[in-house]
Amino acid sequence: MDKLSIAVTGDALVTQRLPREDERLIALKEILGMTDVRFTNLETSIHSYENDIYPSKHSGGDWINAEPAVLSDLSWLGFNIMSCPSNHSLDWSHNGLLRTIENLNREQVVYAGIGRNLAEASRPRYLETSKGRVAIIAVNTTFRDWHPAGEQRRDFIGRPGINPLHFRTIHKVDEEQLNVLKSVAEQTEINKRNSNNKDGIFQFGDYFFETGDPGTYTVVDPIDAKRIKKSISEALRQADIVLVSCHSHEMRGLQKEQLTDFQREFAHMVIDEGAHAYIGHGPHVLRGIEIYKKRPIFHGLGDFFYQAELIERQPTEFYEKYGNFNEEHCTADGYDFRLKSGGVMNNETNPKTYESIIATFDISDNHVNNIVLYPITLGFDQPRSKKGTPEIAEKEASERIISELQHLSSSFGTEIEVKDGKGIITI
């Protein structure tokens, strides 16, 4: 296989058309255009608020949507392969997801991670290039219990949804504390539907405990892991390059930059299975980069677009969050309220939400090399009309972003050198 170059970005939370004469975007288009494969995570539904589309009772934060023409804008910018499952995939219920699928197919987008049933949502999708065939598999870990796609049967259709990666959270306590929980369970009905003491783990309501040094850890669900491994195995036989994308908001404690146990377990798993790169996104901030078995793990690429304050239409539940809002208020009132509340309700006041990277790397003869990191900013200090749109970072911001990434990556033993305002990782 000839040398094939790949560019990967984080979440494209894009809600408005892209002005194609914008010099900021043209400069990014040139960077992306130097590569053969150009990836982003589409964190929005795609529809025109048709009469058969209803908002869900609960959303992934806001109810995110963009008009179908945005897909052609992203294609113009250079993206030719996408992941789609996220906590926002079912913001507009199942019909919103189905309309998103229809619009992606109409625009002939190569995408993965959502489908009319679990087989569709979990299968690899393929991008044909002159230098090789590239597979994308996409999963999501942050969702409500009705978001996962359902299996198709001979006698019944499947359920539209996402390709899920479940995980289990287990709390460790000392033996005395565990005995207290068991005593409470015996005196109440909290465990009347639970069967306990599996593999030394005690279930207390919806929570799992075991004895050990006090703390909390998470593990990948084995059933989902088996399905995803099968998808990777299929992709390795059908394509030259396999990419695995994971949208995951989970974090350790209250630090968005810090991984949970299951996230790193899963990233290592997909590389062990043969994937050439792991592309993580979701927490809306950068996370460290790890080189595992000479292949890149991007634990968190941050945001590529974050146009969360430009959504024009929201359902009643959006306004109910803010107290005395009624039908006379508009979305701008909600965003004003959030900013005045100090950002406790969302990410708009966190500067790190608006700093990110484009990462590029080459693959030849099954080897990954030449990882280059281009710092970008998304206009944190800009007025709302321009906020959330990416541009190449200026010198001061570029140095800050690379320095932050050096710090976050150092715990994985990854060294990032700086050259001409870019980060360089040598494998």
N, C-alpha and C positions, 0 to 999 in steps of 0.2 A: 504493500500500500504506500502511495506517495505521502509525503508529509502533509498532514492536515492540521489546520489551525482553528482554535475554538475560542470564542469570547463568551463569558458568562456574567450575568448581572443578577441582582436580587429582585425584590418585588416591584412589579410595575403596577402600582395602584394608581392607574390613570383613569380619569373621569371626563376629560375634555379633549377635543380635537387638538392636534399638534400643528402649530404654524410652520409650514415647511420652509419658509424663508427665514426662520429664526436662526441666527448665526450660532447660538449655543448648541442647538440640535444638529446643525450641519457639521460642526466640529466633532461631535460624538459619532455622527454617521460615518465620518472618515475613519475614526478609530475602529468602529465595528466592521467597516468595509474592508479592512486589512485581513480579516479572517474568513474562513469558509463556513463555519458553524457559529450562529449567533443566538444565544439563549437568554430568555427572561422568564420570570414567573408572572403569569397574568393573574393579578389578585383583584378581579372584578367580574361581575356578571356582564353579559353582552346582550342587550335587548333594547327595545324602544317603548317599554312600559305598555305593551299590548294589553287588551282587555282580559285576556286569560292568564295574566301574570299577577300574582298576589304577594305582598310582603309576608315573610315569616314572622311569627310572634317575636322570635329572638333573632338577632343578627350576630355577625362576627365582630361587631363594634358599632359601626354605622351600616346602613344598607347601601352597599357599593354597586354602582352600575355605570356602564358607558354605552354610548350608541355604537351600532355595528361599524360605522365608518372609522372608529378608532383602530380597528384591526388593520385597515389599509394604511393608517398612519404608522403603526408599529412596523409593518412590513416595509414601508418607505424608509424608516429609520435603519432598517437592516435586519431585524429579527426574522429568523426562518425556522425556529423551533421553540416550543413553549411548554411549560408545565402549567396546569390549571387548578389542581385541588388546593383549597385553602379554607380557613374558617369563614370566608365570605361566599363560598360556592353555592350555598343554599339560602342566601339572604332573601331571595325572591322565590322560595319554595321550589318544588320539583319542576314546575313549568318554566320558571326562570332559568334553571339549569338546562332543561331541554332546549330552550330557545338559544342559550349560549352555545350549546353543541351545534345546533343548526347553523348559527352564524359563523362559527369557526370552520365548519365544513364548507360553507358557501365561499369563504375566503381562502379555502384550501390551505389552512394553517396546519402544520404538523404539531400536534399537541398530545399530551398524555395526562392521565390521572383522574379524568371524569368520564362518565359513560351512562348509557341507558340501563346498564346492569353491571354486575361486578366483573364479568369477563371483559367487557369493553373498558371499564375504568382501570383495570389492572394490567392490561396487555401492553407490550412495548409498541411504540410508534416509530416510524422510520423516516429519516431525511436522506434523500438521494443527493449525493454530490459527485462531482467528477473525480474526486480523490478518494472516495470511499463512502460506505453506507453507515449512517450513525443512528443508533437507537436511543430513545429516551423513555425512561420509566419514572413515573411521578407518584409520590405518596403524600399523605397529610396526616399529622398527629393531633391537630387541634380542631375538634369538631364536637357537635352534639350527637346524641345516640341515634338520631334518625337521619344523619347525613351519609353514612356509608352506603355504597351501592349494594344491591341485593343479588343473590345468585339467580340465574335463569334455571328453570326446570322444564322437563318435557311437557308438563301439563299447566305451567303458569309462567307468566313473564317475570323478569327480574325488576328490581327497583332502581331508578336513576339515582346517582350519587357519586361519591368520591371513592378513590382507592385508599382505604384507611390503614394506618399503622397504630394499633392499640398498644398500650403499655400498662404495666401494673406498678403502682406505688406501694412500697412496703416500708413500714415504720419499725425501727428497732428500739426496744425498751428492755430494761432488766427484768429478771424473772418475777420479782415482787410486783412490779407494775403490771406485767402480763397477767398475773394471778388476780389482780384487782379487776382488770377488764373481764376476765372469765367469770368472776363472781357477779359482776354487774349483769353480764349476759344471762347468767342462770336465773337471776331475779327479775328479768324483764323479757319482753318479746322482741328485743332488737335483732336477735338472730333466728327468729322463727322460720325464716325462709333460707337460711344459710346452712351449708354442710361444712363443718370445720375440721381443723387439724390435718390439712393436706400439706405434705412435705414440711411439716413443722411450722406452718404459717396459720395463725389464728385470725379468722375474720370477725370483725366487730362492726356490725351494720355494713356500711359500704367501705370500710377501711380494713387494711391487712397489717398484722403485727407479727413479729417474731423476736426472740430473745437475742441480745447482742449489745454491742456498744451503742448507746443512744444516738439516733440519727434517722435519716430517711434516704432510701435509694429507689431507683426505678429500673425495670427490666422490660425488654421487648416482648410483646405477645408472640408465643411460638407459632400459633396458627397463621397469623398475618405474615410472620417471617418466612414460613414455609411457602406461602403463595408468592411472595416477592422474590424469593430465591428461584422459584420456578420460572418467573418472568425473566430474571437475569439470565438463567441458563438458556432459555429460548432465544433471547436477544443476542447472546454471544455466538450462537450458531447461525444467526440470520444477518448479522451486521459485523462491520469491522471495528466499530467503536461503540461502547455502551456507557451512557451517562445515567446516573440516578439522581433525581431531584427530591428533596424532602422539605415540606413546609411545616414548621414547628415553632410554636410560640412558647413552649415550656422552658423554664429556666430554673437554676438552682437558687433557692431563697428569693430575694427581691432584686437580684442582679441580672438584668437582661443579657449582659455579655457572657454570662457563665452557663456552661452546659449542664444538663442533667446526665445521669448515668446512661439512660437508655439511648439518648441521642448519639453519644460516642460509640456505644455498643452497636447501634444500627449502622453508623457510618463505616466502622471497621468491618461489619458483616458484609456489606455490599462490595467492598474492595476485596475481601477474602473470596467472595463468589466470582470475582473477575471483572467487575466494573472498572472503567478507566478513570472515572472521577465522580466524586460525591459533591452535589451542589445543594447547600443548605441555605435557607432563608426563612423569614417569618417574624423574628422578634423586633424588626424595625431598627436594629442597630447592628454594627459590625461585630463579628466574633472572630476568633483566631483561625489561622490556616494551619493544617497539619499535613505533613507528608508521611504517608503510611504505605509501606511496601513500594516506595518510589512512585506513589500516585497521590494526587492532591485531594484533600478533604477541605472544602470550603465550608466551615461550620456555620457561618452566617455572613451573607453578602450585603446585608442592609437593604436599603430602598434604592431603586432606580428611578421610579416616580413615586411621589407621595402627595397626590392632589386631593387629600381628604377634606379640605375646606372648600372645595369647589363643587360639591354635589348639590344639584339644584332641587331635587325632589326627595322627600323622605316620608315614611308613614307616621301614623299617630304615635306609635311607640317611641319614635325618635324624640318627639316633643315632650312626652310624658316624663322623660329623664330629668327635665329641667324645671320641674315644679309647676309654676302657674302659666305655662305656655298653652296656647289654644290655637284654634284654626286661623287666627289672624296673624300668627307668627310665620316666619319663613326660615329656611335653613341657615341663612346668615345670622339670624338671631341666636340660633343654637351654637354656632361657632363662636360668636362674640361671648356668649355665656361661658363656654369652655375656656377661652383664653383668660377671661377675668377670674376664673376659678383657680388659676395657677396651674392649669394643665393636669389636674388630678383626674380628669375624666378621659384624657386621651394623650396622644404623643406630640401635639402641636407645639408645646413649649420646650421640648427636649431637643437641643441643637444636634445631638448625635443621630436623631431620626433623619436629619438632612445632610448626612455625610456618608459617603459610600465609595465603592470602587467598581471599575470594570476589570475583570481578571481575564487575561489571555494566556493560552499555552498551546504548544505544538505536540502532536503525537506522530511518531514515525516508527515503523518496525515494532509496534506495540509498546513503545517507550514514551513517557511523558517528559517534556523538557521545556525550557524557555518560558517560565511563568513570569508574566509581567503584570503589575498592578497599577492601574490608572486611577488616581483619586478624583472623585467628583463631588460636587456640592449641589444641593437642591433648593437654594435660596431661602434659608431660614430667616434672614433679615429682610427679605423682599416683601412687598405688599401681597395680599392674599391672591391677587390675580396672577402673580408670577411664581408664587411659592409652590414648591413641590415638583418643579421641572428641572431636570439635571443639566449640568454644564461642567466642563473641565475645571477642576479646582485651581484657584490662584495659588501663588507660591506659599504664602503663610498657611492657608488651609491645607494645601497638599502635604506640607511638612508635618502638620498636626495629625492628619489622617494616617500617614505612613507610620509616624511614631506610635500612635495608638495601636495600629495593627501589629507593629513589632512587639509591643508589650503583650498584647493578647495572644500572639502566636508563640511567644517564648516558652510558655508552659508546655507546649507540644514539641519543643526542641527545634522549632523552625526559625531559621535566620533569614531576615529580609534586609538586603542592602539597598541603598538609595542611589539612583543614577538618573540624572536629567529630570528630577522631579517625579520619577516613577519608582515603584518598589520592584525588586528583582529577587526571585527565589531560584536558587540553583539546586537541581537534584543530582 
